[in-house]
Amino acid sequence: MQMLVNRVCGREARGVRMGGSVNGDARTVLGRMLVGLMVLGMAWGCSSEVSSGPTGGTAETSAKRKRRRSDVLDTLIEMSQPETLVIRTRRETVVSLLNDWVEMGGESFEVVEPVNAEYTGRLEKDRVERIKSPRFAIRDVTHIRDAQWYAKIGKAIVAGSKSDRERVGRLFYYVTRNIVLRTDDETKLPLAPFGIAMLGEGNARDRAWLFVNLLRQLRIDAVVLQVDEPSSGLLVGVLLDGGICLYDPALGLPIFAKKAEATSGVTGRAATWAEVTRNPKLFAVLATAKDSPYPFAGKSLSDVRVSLVGASSFWAPRMRRLQLALTGEQDLLLWDPLESSEIVPQGGLARVVAGGFDKEKIAIWDYPERRRDGNASFNTQQLQTFALRQRAFESPIPVERVIANDAGDIQLQLATKGQFRHRMSRNRQLLGEWKTSVTTFLKIRMWRDVPPLPKQIGFVGRREQAAVKAMMPTRVRLVHEEAADDAAFWAAVCQYEQGEVESAADALKEYMARSGLHEWESGAVWLEGLWRAELGQVARAVEILESITDEDPHWAGAQVLLGRWKPVARNSVKPAARPAPKSKDSQRGDGDADTR
């Protein structure tokens, strides 16, 4: 501790402010915003850009007005980027500029288009009114942000895929890796997909919602299938190649089309509804007990509730204006109407009907809009819960000054707010910037006990670290401890995404063995089991999954995989343990070598 005092004394006790400079990307974004806002201002009254009209007034040329409006649109899209919105720009500002953009095109808010019967027959009146409104609202800005976010994720995750089936599979496992499964009781706080993914946990419906939205940006249609008896169940049905491929977000697995093979790992091909109808055992083997059949077992398609997944912003005419104004470089799907028209010859409803569903039985899933309603109107208790859930994102909260008096007493002056590098790193991870994210996550872990100190302090030893940590306010300590716990788990996921499967599995094993918080224990055990199987270590995978208790939300998925993998594990014992004579080829000393 005395060493720390010595470094401070004699320098007028001045700390070094830890504020960083704005990086190149931030400067680019801010520059574009300023240009757009300047253009918007010039659109109303810059006399050098107008010509005389026939009535003696002034009128901007059509070409210049069109160019100005296009520049404003580019700026609005930029301001709604997931890396920008809320962090550097306000939703309210974007809403105002969106409505100004409409007026710049000479359109009137007095004209209200009627809502198609495809919506009025399936939605409550207040949600129909939300679609009908000609003015943009806060929810629309979030919708634009999310669409860009989904598009970026999809591009990163499916890169190199050779078929739609492969793209769908990659996105499904991406969702289940990044959204650790929680129970309904643990997910009562109503969050939208962006918040769900950032916090990294959700229930089966949350997983389904995010999965379908990611697929939509790839122009792949999907529906939610639900049953209530003998127990509630939910599947995502993806319309591919004339079939309905089935994925279970609660199990974290597709409905497998065939038995496991030694080389199949976890990724067996998803069965279609037609295949399950021909072979009912594909559902039957998913039962977790004899008296607990799989919810969809024995069901026909007519027994199942079929729901379209979407929200009011996707179907509103105001969003059509924006969609049609986008250029080819802005490959976003902002408007995806249910009805067919001259613009969209086959609407979403018609495409689903073509997939084999009865039009009259197709509903609109109310979960997304209901959760967004709740998310937009948090009560006091929910606001407090949300603040606690996301406080780790503030990490690190740096020490700006270390003040020492003549008696050797030390006081730490902390920054009034954190640097939010943990939040930025999590967002980058979700967007596919895994290498950069790992680097930051390693720093977040280093800052668990001691956050960034003024540069004049230099190296701080273990004994001094303990002293500094003891001086931290409780809230600051919790922020750094929780962020370090997140970072350890998410860094392992990043390693997996980069193809470092064994390193990722080992990192999760290390995560479980270390002291401190283990908020991600459930997800860590589940993912290590999957990744060990992918490495061919089937016996080890079985051992890991058998440790999952029936109180864990991943238990049902573990039972399905244990049923598939135990026979494989029995056939993958070391050759030396077999009663048959050894041969030169069998002496590799690798118990799982024949499964690779």
DRENTORRO-301177 format. One line per field, with one value per residue (C-alpha): residue in one letter; residue number from 1; x, y, z. Coordinates in steps of 0.02 Angstrom, whole numbers, plus 50000, padded with zeros to 5 digits. Example, Ala and Ser with C-alpha at 12.3 -4.5 7.8 and 13.67 -1.06 7.14 Angstrom:
r A,S $
k 1,2 $
east 50615,50684 $
north 49775,49947 $
up 50390,50357 $
end
This chain:
r M,Q,M,L,V,N,R,V,C,G,R,E,A,R,G,V,R,M,G,G,S,V,N,G,D,A,R,T,V,L,G,R,M,L,V,G,L,M,V,L,G,M,A,W,G,C,S,S,E,V,S,S,G,P,T,G,G,T,A,E,T,S,A,K,R,K,R,R,R,S,D,V,L,D,T,L,I,E,M,S,Q,P,E,T,L,V,I,R,T,R,R,E,T,V,V,S,L,L,N,D,W,V,E,M,G,G,E,S,F,E,V,V,E,P,V,N,A,E,Y,T,G,R,L,E,K,D,R,V,E,R,I,K,S,P,R,F,A,I,R,D,V,T,H,I,R,D,A,Q,W,Y,A,K,I,G,K,A,I,V,A,G,S,K,S,D,R,E,R,V,G,R,L,F,Y,Y,V,T,R,N,I,V,L,R,T,D,D,E,T,K,L,P,L,A,P,F,G,I,A,M,L,G,E,G,N,A,R,D,R,A,W,L,F,V,N,L,L,R,Q,L,R,I,D,A,V,V,L,Q,V,D,E,P,S,S,G,L,L,V,G,V,L,L,D,G,G,I,C,L,Y,D,P,A,L,G,L,P,I,F,A,K,K,A,E,A,T,S,G,V,T,G,R,A,A,T,W,A,E,V,T,R,N,P,K,L,F,A,V,L,A,T,A,K,D,S,P,Y,P,F,A,G,K,S,L,S,D,V,R,V,S,L,V,G,A,S,S,F,W,A,P,R,M,R,R,L,Q,L,A,L,T,G,E,Q,D,L,L,L,W,D,P,L,E,S,S,E,I,V,P,Q,G,G,L,A,R,V,V,A,G,G,F,D,K,E,K,I,A,I,W,D,Y,P,E,R,R,R,D,G,N,A,S,F,N,T,Q,Q,L,Q,T,F,A,L,R,Q,R,A,F,E,S,P,I,P,V,E,R,V,I,A,N,D,A,G,D,I,Q,L,Q,L,A,T,K,G,Q,F,R,H,R,M,S,R,N,R,Q,L,L,G,E,W,K,T,S,V,T,T,F,L,K,I,R,M,W,R,D,V,P,P,L,P,K,Q,I,G,F,V,G,R,R,E,Q,A,A,V,K,A,M,M,P,T,R,V,R,L,V,H,E,E,A,A,D,D,A,A,F,W,A,A,V,C,Q,Y,E,Q,G,E,V,E,S,A,A,D,A,L,K,E,Y,M,A,R,S,G,L,H,E,W,E,S,G,A,V,W,L,E,G,L,W,R,A,E,L,G,Q,V,A,R,A,V,E,I,L,E,S,I,T,D,E,D,P,H,W,A,G,A,Q,V,L,L,G,R,W,K,P,V,A,R,N,S,V,K,P,A,A,R,P,A,P,K,S,K,D,S,Q,R,G,D,G,D,A,D,T,R $
k 1,2,3,4,5,6,7,8,9,10,11,12,13,14,15,16,17,18,19,20,21,22,23,24,25,26,27,28,29,30,31,32,33,34,35,36,37,38,39,40,41,42,43,44,45,46,47,48,49,50,51,52,53,54,55,56,57,58,59,60,61,62,63,64,65,66,67,68,69,70,71,72,73,74,75,76,77,78,79,80,81,82,83,84,85,86,87,88,89,90,91,92,93,94,95,96,97,98,99,100,101,102,103,104,105,106,107,108,109,110,111,112,113,114,115,116,117,118,119,120,121,122,123,124,125,126,127,128,129,130,131,132,133,134,135,136,137,138,139,140,141,142,143,144,145,146,147,148,149,150,151,152,153,154,155,156,157,158,159,160,161,162,163,164,165,166,167,168,169,170,171,172,173,174,175,176,177,178,179,180,181,182,183,184,185,186,187,188,189,190,191,192,193,194,195,196,197,198,199,200,201,202,203,204,205,206,207,208,209,210,211,212,213,214,215,216,217,218,219,220,221,222,223,224,225,226,227,228,229,230,231,232,233,234,235,236,237,238,239,240,241,242,243,244,245,246,247,248,249,250,251,252,253,254,255,256,257,258,259,260,261,262,263,264,265,266,267,268,269,270,271,272,273,274,275,276,277,278,279,280,281,282,283,284,285,286,287,288,289,290,291,292,293,294,295,296,297,298,299,300,301,302,303,304,305,306,307,308,309,310,311,312,313,314,315,316,317,318,319,320,321,322,323,324,325,326,327,328,329,330,331,332,333,334,335,336,337,338,339,340,341,342,343,344,345,346,347,348,349,350,351,352,353,354,355,356,357,358,359,360,361,362,363,364,365,366,367,368,369,370,371,372,373,374,375,376,377,378,379,380,381,382,383,384,385,386,387,388,389,390,391,392,393,394,395,396,397,398,399,400,401,402,403,404,405,406,407,408,409,410,411,412,413,414,415,416,417,418,419,420,421,422,423,424,425,426,427,428,429,430,431,432,433,434,435,436,437,438,439,440,441,442,443,444,445,446,447,448,449,450,451,452,453,454,455,456,457,458,459,460,461,462,463,464,465,466,467,468,469,470,471,472,473,474,475,476,477,478,479,480,481,482,483,484,485,486,487,488,489,490,491,492,493,494,495,496,497,498,499,500,501,502,503,504,505,506,507,508,509,510,511,512,513,514,515,516,517,518,519,520,521,522,523,524,525,526,527,528,529,530,531,532,533,534,535,536,537,538,539,540,541,542,543,544,545,546,547,548,549,550,551,552,553,554,555,556,557,558,559,560,561,562,563,564,565,566,567,568,569,570,571,572,573,574,575,576,577,578,579,580,581,582,583,584,585,586,587,588,589,590,591,592,593,594,595,596 $
east 50000,50146,50208,50040,50056,50231,50173,50040,50136,50251,50142,50014,49898,49838,49763,49755,49582,49543,49432,49476,49476,49336,49385,49374,49207,49128,49194,49122,48950,48947,49006,48867,48739,48797,48793,48617,48555,48634,48549,48383,48402,48449,48292,48191,48256,48431,48402,48555,48481,48311,48240,48094,47924,47783,47693,47842,47891,48035,48035,48176,48215,48147,48319,48394,48244,48257,48443,48418,48284,48397,48537,48420,48364,48545,48573,48418,48474,48647,48573,48473,48623,48634,48804,48732,48550,48527,48717,48747,48575,48402,48252,48146,48264,48255,48064,48055,48172,48076,47915,48007,48073,47894,47844,47997,47921,47764,47659,47521,47484,47300,47284,47258,47257,47130,47200,47184,47065,47211,47253,47082,47024,47176,47222,47142,47080,47222,47352,47258,47262,47449,47468,47354,47444,47532,47659,47817,47834,47968,47931,47969,48143,48179,48112,48235,48379,48332,48316,48493,48553,48471,48543,48720,48707,48638,48777,48911,48838,48788,48944,49006,48843,48799,48611,48462,48456,48633,48594,48443,48542,48681,48561,48466,48623,48684,48525,48537,48721,48692,48524,48548,48382,48288,48117,47961,47976,48152,48098,47947,48031,47963,48112,48123,48245,48388,48382,48360,48514,48620,48582,48606,48459,48278,48140,48092,47975,48112,48226,48090,48055,48237,48262,48114,48167,48343,48271,48159,48308,48370,48197,48160,47983,47944,47795,47768,47677,47596,47497,47425,47387,47446,47571,47617,47742,47814,47907,47971,47920,48036,47970,48107,48106,47920,47928,47910,48075,48053,48157,48123,48190,48155,48261,48387,48383,48301,48182,48310,48272,48370,48470,48637,48794,48968,49018,48857,48898,48747,48697,48586,48471,48305,48153,48005,47825,47795,47938,47871,47698,47772,47882,47797,47947,48040,47925,47904,48091,48087,47984,48077,47983,47855,47718,47776,47757,47826,47689,47676,47676,47522,47469,47418,47445,47260,47283,47418,47397,47491,47547,47635,47775,47788,47745,47645,47795,47823,47647,47619,47602,47720,47857,47818,47871,48036,48063,48033,48152,48299,48438,48512,48658,48537,48485,48356,48183,48082,47912,47845,47656,47539,47428,47474,47481,47558,47714,47723,47635,47639,47619,47674,47506,47498,47675,47630,47470,47575,47679,47530,47432,47246,47225,47076,47174,47326,47337,47459,47568,47528,47688,47800,47679,47629,47810,47848,47698,47765,47941,47878,47792,47903,47837,47953,47995,48031,48143,48242,48255,48312,48443,48513,48511,48614,48726,48875,48877,48943,49112,49241,49215,49390,49480,49514,49619,49709,49721,49841,49871,50029,49973,49969,49779,49717,49552,49497,49401,49299,49225,49044,48996,49076,49154,49025,49159,49077,48915,49004,49100,48943,48860,49014,49013,48833,48874,49015,49166,49231,49417,49395,49268,49385,49520,49402,49327,49501,49524,49353,49409,49570,49469,49366,49465,49546,49473,49582,49693,49779,49932,50048,50009,50090,50091,49990,50037,49916,49926,49892,49750,49662,49682,49614,49466,49424,49409,49284,49099,48994,48902,49065,49133,48975,48981,49157,49127,48969,49051,49200,49082,48994,49160,49227,49075,49053,49238,49219,49072,49179,49315,49189,49125,49303,49318,49423,49306,49425,49489,49309,49261,49415,49373,49201,49278,49395,49249,49159,49316,49364,49303,49176,49011,48945,48791,48808,48832,48678,48730,48913,48875,48755,48874,49027,48928,48883,49059,49140,49027,49074,49256,49216,49231,49060,49092,49145,48994,48879,48963,48937,48754,48715,48764,48618,48476,48290,48276,48386,48293,48421,48376,48248,48371,48505,48390,48364,48550,48590,48468,48561,48739,48747,48747,48883,48985,48974,49048,49188,49279,49467,49521,49628,49470,49388,49400,49456,49644,49739,49803,49934,49800,49700,49838,49814,49776,49627,49466,49360,49468,49349,49210,49302 $
north 50000,50116,50095,50162,50311,50347,50352,50480,50594,50724,50744,50863,50712,50740,50591,50565,50571,50408,50481,50407,50492,50462,50323,50330,50241,50359,50510,50441,50413,50583,50667,50589,50641,50821,50824,50754,50879,51021,50958,50949,51129,51188,51110,51250,51418,51417,51547,51504,51335,51390,51461,51580,51500,51556,51647,51752,51640,51518,51334,51211,51110,50935,50856,50953,50917,50732,50733,50823,50700,50554,50627,50645,50464,50405,50503,50432,50255,50296,50369,50209,50094,49971,50043,50219,50226,50270,50274,50431,50475,50488,50394,50551,50644,50508,50505,50692,50680,50533,50633,50783,50667,50620,50803,50841,50722,50827,50694,50735,50655,50692,50544,50383,50222,50088,49932,49770,49636,49517,49623,49679,49499,49445,49593,49692,49867,49962,49866,49898,50084,50070,50002,50135,50286,50386,50461,50372,50332,50278,50095,50121,50186,50031,49928,50011,49983,49800,49768,49832,49729,49569,49598,49620,49465,49361,49415,49369,49202,49127,49180,49032,48933,48836,48814,48889,48735,48770,48954,48912,48787,48911,49046,48927,48872,49051,49097,48952,48989,49172,49160,49049,48964,49026,48983,49089,49142,49206,49304,49402,49567,49608,49632,49650,49546,49672,49679,49491,49460,49593,49521,49346,49253,49218,49088,48975,49107,49238,49120,49087,49272,49315,49164,49208,49390,49340,49224,49362,49471,49323,49319,49148,49128,49044,49021,48975,48810,48784,48653,48657,48474,48358,48497,48661,48655,48773,48741,48856,48793,48856,48851,48774,48679,48648,48577,48638,48610,48597,48677,48670,48825,48748,48595,48703,48573,48537,48390,48266,48174,48016,47929,47996,47939,47939,48085,48185,48285,48386,48456,48320,48376,48451,48344,48414,48399,48276,48166,48168,48121,47971,47923,47967,47900,48061,48149,48001,47988,48166,48114,48146,48006,47870,47971,48135,48122,48256,48389,48370,48179,48111,48283,48321,48491,48529,48506,48639,48827,48916,49095,49225,49319,49506,49675,49828,49918,49778,49799,49988,50090,50221,50089,50050,50229,50200,50028,50091,50237,50127,50101,49935,49960,49966,49784,49793,49720,49852,49817,49640,49649,49503,49555,49529,49681,49748,49792,49623,49496,49363,49432,49345,49261,49192,49122,49031,48962,48898,48806,48695,48788,48827,49015,49027,48947,49059,49185,49323,49280,49406,49378,49503,49650,49610,49607,49769,49850,49797,49851,50026,50049,49982,50018,50075,49899,49842,49992,49947,49765,49817,49934,49791,49672,49788,49875,49766,49847,50007,49923,49985,50130,50205,50287,50465,50523,50444,50570,50547,50659,50679,50544,50418,50402,50369,50414,50360,50479,50376,50433,50486,50354,50204,50187,50055,49956,49796,49845,49891,49728,49624,49713,49682,49500,49480,49567,49444,49548,49406,49439,49619,49565,49434,49566,49680,49537,49492,49670,49666,49511,49597,49742,49629,49677,49840,49952,50065,50176,50340,50306,50380,50235,50105,49922,49870,49710,49583,49655,49830,49764,49698,49866,49961,49843,49867,50055,50033,50069,49911,49955,49982,49815,49726,49808,49743,49570,49541,49606,49490,49343,49389,49413,49242,49155,49263,49253,49064,49085,49202,49070,48943,49063,49080,48891,48864,48729,48642,48806,48862,48700,48712,48894,48842,48705,48835,48954,48824,48785,48963,49053,49193,49216,49082,49168,49071,48898,48824,48884,48839,48657,48640,48716,48620,48459,48506,48560,48402,48299,48406,48368,48182,48169,48087,47995,48157,48246,48114,48135,48324,48317,48188,48318,48431,48418,48418,48593,48662,48726,48633,48466,48415,48450,48354,48201,48203,48208,48076,47961,47989,47990,47852,47714,47808,47831,47644,47609,47734,47652,47635,47488,47425,47403,47288,47101,47079,47063,47223,47268,47394,47505,47511,47574,47758,47790,47903,47843,47942,47929,47816,47943,48086 $
up 50000,50040,49861,49800,49917,49854,49675,49716,49835,49759,49603,49680,49691,49515,49426,49240,49164,49074,48940,48770,48602,48479,48359,48171,48159,48285,48190,48028,48105,48190,48030,47929,48059,48055,47866,47865,47993,47894,47737,47828,47885,47712,47642,47721,47666,47592,47457,47354,47315,47249,47091,47059,47044,46928,47069,47116,47264,47269,47230,47248,47091,47092,47072,47218,47329,47289,47326,47491,47543,47498,47603,47752,47731,47732,47891,47975,47935,48004,48163,48188,48181,48327,48373,48375,48429,48614,48634,48528,48460,48537,48471,48484,48369,48237,48249,48218,48068,47996,47996,47923,47787,47742,47727,47620,47492,47484,47571,47693,47860,47832,47713,47811,47712,47759,47843,47747,47810,47836,47990,48050,48061,48162,48273,48412,48372,48458,48357,48196,48239,48266,48089,48018,48091,47954,48074,48129,48314,48437,48403,48218,48257,48361,48216,48095,48217,48240,48053,48025,48172,48107,47933,47999,48108,47966,47849,47976,48032,47864,47769,47667,47681,47524,47549,47640,47752,47808,47835,47941,48046,48077,48134,48248,48339,48344,48438,48560,48595,48630,48721,48873,48912,49064,49137,49117,49299,49265,49111,49172,49130,48955,48839,48650,48545,48552,48742,48756,48650,48735,48907,48837,48914,48875,48870,48723,48650,48656,48560,48431,48409,48377,48263,48151,48140,48086,47954,47886,47840,47735,47652,47730,47797,47963,48078,48260,48293,48463,48558,48735,48771,48844,48886,48806,48665,48536,48374,48238,48068,47931,47753,47647,47482,47490,47667,47847,47939,48128,48264,48452,48543,48714,48677,48586,48448,48281,48270,48208,48046,48090,48223,48280,48194,48267,48156,48165,48322,48373,48205,48132,47991,48040,47999,47904,47960,47818,47880,48057,47992,47900,48049,48215,48311,48270,48394,48511,48551,48619,48771,48933,49023,48984,49067,48987,48797,48682,48662,48472,48472,48383,48321,48143,48063,48089,48278,48288,48310,48171,48198,48093,48181,48161,48233,48182,48107,47980,47911,47918,47756,47828,47828,47646,47603,47687,47609,47433,47460,47510,47384,47331,47451,47598,47593,47732,47748,47842,47767,47748,47720,47744,47598,47416,47301,47142,47242,47331,47218,47354,47529,47688,47717,47541,47556,47716,47640,47495,47624,47666,47800,47805,47782,47900,48042,48028,48169,48215,48365,48500,48601,48508,48516,48694,48751,48658,48743,48912,48865,48822,48989,49128,49302,49441,49498,49319,49290,49446,49390,49218,49291,49396,49247,49138,49264,49217,49045,49125,49154,49174,49295,49301,49445,49389,49536,49682,49823,49969,50120,50223,50343,50201,50192,50016,49935,49762,49650,49527,49363,49377,49249,49168,48996,48939,48848,48907,48821,48660,48662,48685,48539,48431,48481,48425,48260,48222,48275,48384,48383,48441,48571,48647,48670,48764,48865,48926,48988,49071,49166,49218,49288,49401,49557,49504,49368,49259,49365,49319,49211,49343,49460,49349,49398,49549,49640,49715,49890,49827,49717,49871,49957,49807,49790,49974,49943,49801,49834,49837,49677,49581,49642,49586,49415,49385,49459,49357,49198,49225,49244,49081,48993,49041,48969,48815,48770,48760,48641,48535,48526,48465,48332,48267,48248,48405,48471,48591,48663,48687,48776,48888,48927,48989,49095,49169,49195,49301,49401,49448,49603,49603,49514,49396,49328,49165,49240,49156,48983,49011,49054,48906,48780,48841,48818,48640,48596,48670,48558,48409,48447,48446,48636,48648,48811,48895,48822,48896,49066,49060,49007,49140,49270,49218,49344,49305,49379,49241,49085,48978,49055,48922,48782,48876,48889,48700,48666,48797,48710,48547,48612,48743,48610,48516,48677,48714,48543,48568,48714,48704,48597,48742,48846,48719,48741,48561,48530,48499,48330,48280,48205,48368,48482,48464,48646,48599,48673,48552,48397,48303,48316,48231 $
end
